[in-house]
Amino acid sequence: MSYWKHISLHKYDTSEKGFTQAAYDELVAKGYAKVIEEDELEVLAQYHMEKFRNWMRPLDNVPPDSHITIKMPDVKSKSEKV
């Protein structure tokens, strides 16, 4: 069973940035980019990266972590978006 359905994880760097990019690309492939804004997609990708880490932890006999930290992207005001 594979956690990723739309991307090949081996094509990504094995760093936090690489796994977050993989999660982002998976969400885009699932169609999330059509219904949520970019900043929401970035936060959701971080959540899915942490969810993947918890999915992998039992393989190393490490219990899943119930606390995650999401780095919020910079939010632009409406006047900056124009």
PyMOL CGO cylinders between C-alpha atoms (Angstrom):
from pymol import cmd
from pymol.cgo import CYLINDER

trace = [
    CYLINDER, 0.00, 0.00, 0.00, 1.32, 3.41, -0.94, 0.3, 1, 1, 1, 1, 1, 1,
    CYLINDER, 1.32, 3.41, -0.94, 0.55, 6.61, 0.91, 0.3, 1, 1, 1, 1, 1, 1,
    CYLINDER, 0.55, 6.61, 0.91, 0.98, 8.66, -2.27, 0.3, 1, 1, 1, 1, 1, 1,
    CYLINDER, 0.98, 8.66, -2.27, -1.50, 7.98, -5.08, 0.3, 1, 1, 1, 1, 1, 1,
    CYLINDER, -1.50, 7.98, -5.08, -0.52, 10.59, -7.70, 0.3, 1, 1, 1, 1, 1, 1,
    CYLINDER, -0.52, 10.59, -7.70, 3.22, 11.25, -7.28, 0.3, 1, 1, 1, 1, 1, 1,
    CYLINDER, 3.22, 11.25, -7.28, 6.40, 9.18, -7.06, 0.3, 1, 1, 1, 1, 1, 1,
    CYLINDER, 6.40, 9.18, -7.06, 8.05, 10.01, -3.74, 0.3, 1, 1, 1, 1, 1, 1,
    CYLINDER, 8.05, 10.01, -3.74, 11.48, 8.75, -4.86, 0.3, 1, 1, 1, 1, 1, 1,
    CYLINDER, 11.48, 8.75, -4.86, 11.67, 11.73, -7.26, 0.3, 1, 1, 1, 1, 1, 1,
    CYLINDER, 11.67, 11.73, -7.26, 11.74, 14.17, -4.33, 0.3, 1, 1, 1, 1, 1, 1,
    CYLINDER, 11.74, 14.17, -4.33, 14.53, 15.17, -1.98, 0.3, 1, 1, 1, 1, 1, 1,
    CYLINDER, 14.53, 15.17, -1.98, 14.39, 13.35, 1.38, 0.3, 1, 1, 1, 1, 1, 1,
    CYLINDER, 14.39, 13.35, 1.38, 14.23, 16.58, 3.36, 0.3, 1, 1, 1, 1, 1, 1,
    CYLINDER, 14.23, 16.58, 3.36, 11.36, 18.43, 4.99, 0.3, 1, 1, 1, 1, 1, 1,
    CYLINDER, 11.36, 18.43, 4.99, 11.24, 20.73, 1.97, 0.3, 1, 1, 1, 1, 1, 1,
    CYLINDER, 11.24, 20.73, 1.97, 11.22, 17.77, -0.42, 0.3, 1, 1, 1, 1, 1, 1,
    CYLINDER, 11.22, 17.77, -0.42, 8.45, 15.94, 1.44, 0.3, 1, 1, 1, 1, 1, 1,
    CYLINDER, 8.45, 15.94, 1.44, 6.40, 19.13, 1.70, 0.3, 1, 1, 1, 1, 1, 1,
    CYLINDER, 6.40, 19.13, 1.70, 6.79, 19.66, -2.06, 0.3, 1, 1, 1, 1, 1, 1,
    CYLINDER, 6.79, 19.66, -2.06, 5.68, 16.07, -2.63, 0.3, 1, 1, 1, 1, 1, 1,
    CYLINDER, 5.68, 16.07, -2.63, 2.60, 16.66, -0.48, 0.3, 1, 1, 1, 1, 1, 1,
    CYLINDER, 2.60, 16.66, -0.48, 1.90, 19.92, -2.35, 0.3, 1, 1, 1, 1, 1, 1,
    CYLINDER, 1.90, 19.92, -2.35, 2.17, 18.18, -5.73, 0.3, 1, 1, 1, 1, 1, 1,
    CYLINDER, 2.17, 18.18, -5.73, -0.08, 15.34, -4.52, 0.3, 1, 1, 1, 1, 1, 1,
    CYLINDER, -0.08, 15.34, -4.52, -2.74, 17.85, -3.48, 0.3, 1, 1, 1, 1, 1, 1,
    CYLINDER, -2.74, 17.85, -3.48, -2.50, 19.66, -6.83, 0.3, 1, 1, 1, 1, 1, 1,
    CYLINDER, -2.50, 19.66, -6.83, -2.83, 16.32, -8.65, 0.3, 1, 1, 1, 1, 1, 1,
    CYLINDER, -2.83, 16.32, -8.65, -5.95, 15.58, -6.59, 0.3, 1, 1, 1, 1, 1, 1,
    CYLINDER, -5.95, 15.58, -6.59, -7.48, 18.87, -7.75, 0.3, 1, 1, 1, 1, 1, 1,
    CYLINDER, -7.48, 18.87, -7.75, -7.23, 20.91, -4.55, 0.3, 1, 1, 1, 1, 1, 1,
    CYLINDER, -7.23, 20.91, -4.55, -5.61, 23.85, -6.39, 0.3, 1, 1, 1, 1, 1, 1,
    CYLINDER, -5.61, 23.85, -6.39, -8.92, 24.39, -8.18, 0.3, 1, 1, 1, 1, 1, 1,
    CYLINDER, -8.92, 24.39, -8.18, -10.87, 24.96, -4.98, 0.3, 1, 1, 1, 1, 1, 1,
    CYLINDER, -10.87, 24.96, -4.98, -8.53, 26.52, -2.39, 0.3, 1, 1, 1, 1, 1, 1,
    CYLINDER, -8.53, 26.52, -2.39, -6.17, 29.46, -2.46, 0.3, 1, 1, 1, 1, 1, 1,
    CYLINDER, -6.17, 29.46, -2.46, -2.38, 29.15, -2.74, 0.3, 1, 1, 1, 1, 1, 1,
    CYLINDER, -2.38, 29.15, -2.74, -1.66, 29.96, 0.91, 0.3, 1, 1, 1, 1, 1, 1,
    CYLINDER, -1.66, 29.96, 0.91, -4.24, 27.39, 2.03, 0.3, 1, 1, 1, 1, 1, 1,
    CYLINDER, -4.24, 27.39, 2.03, -2.65, 24.82, -0.26, 0.3, 1, 1, 1, 1, 1, 1,
    CYLINDER, -2.65, 24.82, -0.26, 0.79, 25.48, 1.28, 0.3, 1, 1, 1, 1, 1, 1,
    CYLINDER, 0.79, 25.48, 1.28, -0.57, 24.96, 4.81, 0.3, 1, 1, 1, 1, 1, 1,
    CYLINDER, -0.57, 24.96, 4.81, -2.46, 21.83, 3.79, 0.3, 1, 1, 1, 1, 1, 1,
    CYLINDER, -2.46, 21.83, 3.79, 0.72, 20.44, 2.19, 0.3, 1, 1, 1, 1, 1, 1,
    CYLINDER, 0.72, 20.44, 2.19, 2.57, 20.90, 5.50, 0.3, 1, 1, 1, 1, 1, 1,
    CYLINDER, 2.57, 20.90, 5.50, -0.23, 19.06, 7.30, 0.3, 1, 1, 1, 1, 1, 1,
    CYLINDER, -0.23, 19.06, 7.30, -0.08, 16.17, 4.81, 0.3, 1, 1, 1, 1, 1, 1,
    CYLINDER, -0.08, 16.17, 4.81, 3.71, 15.99, 5.11, 0.3, 1, 1, 1, 1, 1, 1,
    CYLINDER, 3.71, 15.99, 5.11, 3.34, 15.61, 8.91, 0.3, 1, 1, 1, 1, 1, 1,
    CYLINDER, 3.34, 15.61, 8.91, 0.55, 13.07, 8.40, 0.3, 1, 1, 1, 1, 1, 1,
    CYLINDER, 0.55, 13.07, 8.40, 2.92, 11.07, 6.15, 0.3, 1, 1, 1, 1, 1, 1,
    CYLINDER, 2.92, 11.07, 6.15, 5.62, 11.21, 8.84, 0.3, 1, 1, 1, 1, 1, 1,
    CYLINDER, 5.62, 11.21, 8.84, 3.16, 9.77, 11.36, 0.3, 1, 1, 1, 1, 1, 1,
    CYLINDER, 3.16, 9.77, 11.36, 2.20, 7.09, 8.85, 0.3, 1, 1, 1, 1, 1, 1,
    CYLINDER, 2.20, 7.09, 8.85, 5.90, 6.12, 8.55, 0.3, 1, 1, 1, 1, 1, 1,
    CYLINDER, 5.90, 6.12, 8.55, 6.80, 6.26, 12.27, 0.3, 1, 1, 1, 1, 1, 1,
    CYLINDER, 6.80, 6.26, 12.27, 5.66, 2.70, 13.19, 0.3, 1, 1, 1, 1, 1, 1,
    CYLINDER, 5.66, 2.70, 13.19, 8.22, 1.35, 10.70, 0.3, 1, 1, 1, 1, 1, 1,
    CYLINDER, 8.22, 1.35, 10.70, 10.93, 2.76, 12.99, 0.3, 1, 1, 1, 1, 1, 1,
    CYLINDER, 10.93, 2.76, 12.99, 9.09, 1.68, 16.17, 0.3, 1, 1, 1, 1, 1, 1,
    CYLINDER, 9.09, 1.68, 16.17, 8.41, 5.33, 16.97, 0.3, 1, 1, 1, 1, 1, 1,
    CYLINDER, 8.41, 5.33, 16.97, 4.92, 6.30, 18.18, 0.3, 1, 1, 1, 1, 1, 1,
    CYLINDER, 4.92, 6.30, 18.18, 2.99, 8.82, 16.08, 0.3, 1, 1, 1, 1, 1, 1,
    CYLINDER, 2.99, 8.82, 16.08, 3.29, 12.45, 17.14, 0.3, 1, 1, 1, 1, 1, 1,
    CYLINDER, 3.29, 12.45, 17.14, 0.06, 14.20, 18.13, 0.3, 1, 1, 1, 1, 1, 1,
    CYLINDER, 0.06, 14.20, 18.13, 1.56, 17.69, 17.96, 0.3, 1, 1, 1, 1, 1, 1,
    CYLINDER, 1.56, 17.69, 17.96, 2.57, 19.41, 14.74, 0.3, 1, 1, 1, 1, 1, 1,
    CYLINDER, 2.57, 19.41, 14.74, 3.69, 22.92, 13.93, 0.3, 1, 1, 1, 1, 1, 1,
    CYLINDER, 3.69, 22.92, 13.93, 2.46, 24.56, 10.75, 0.3, 1, 1, 1, 1, 1, 1,
    CYLINDER, 2.46, 24.56, 10.75, 4.45, 27.47, 9.35, 0.3, 1, 1, 1, 1, 1, 1,
    CYLINDER, 4.45, 27.47, 9.35, 1.93, 29.99, 8.11, 0.3, 1, 1, 1, 1, 1, 1,
    CYLINDER, 1.93, 29.99, 8.11, 2.78, 31.59, 4.76, 0.3, 1, 1, 1, 1, 1, 1,
    CYLINDER, 2.78, 31.59, 4.76, 2.98, 35.36, 4.52, 0.3, 1, 1, 1, 1, 1, 1,
    CYLINDER, 2.98, 35.36, 4.52, -0.46, 36.84, 4.02, 0.3, 1, 1, 1, 1, 1, 1,
    CYLINDER, -0.46, 36.84, 4.02, -0.79, 39.72, 1.61, 0.3, 1, 1, 1, 1, 1, 1,
    CYLINDER, -0.79, 39.72, 1.61, -3.35, 42.43, 2.19, 0.3, 1, 1, 1, 1, 1, 1,
    CYLINDER, -3.35, 42.43, 2.19, -6.02, 43.02, -0.45, 0.3, 1, 1, 1, 1, 1, 1,
    CYLINDER, -6.02, 43.02, -0.45, -4.18, 46.14, -1.63, 0.3, 1, 1, 1, 1, 1, 1,
    CYLINDER, -4.18, 46.14, -1.63, -1.00, 44.08, -2.24, 0.3, 1, 1, 1, 1, 1, 1,
    CYLINDER, -1.00, 44.08, -2.24, -2.85, 41.47, -4.32, 0.3, 1, 1, 1, 1, 1, 1,
    CYLINDER, -2.85, 41.47, -4.32, -3.99, 44.03, -6.89, 0.3, 1, 1, 1, 1, 1, 1,
]
cmd.load_cgo(trace, "trace")
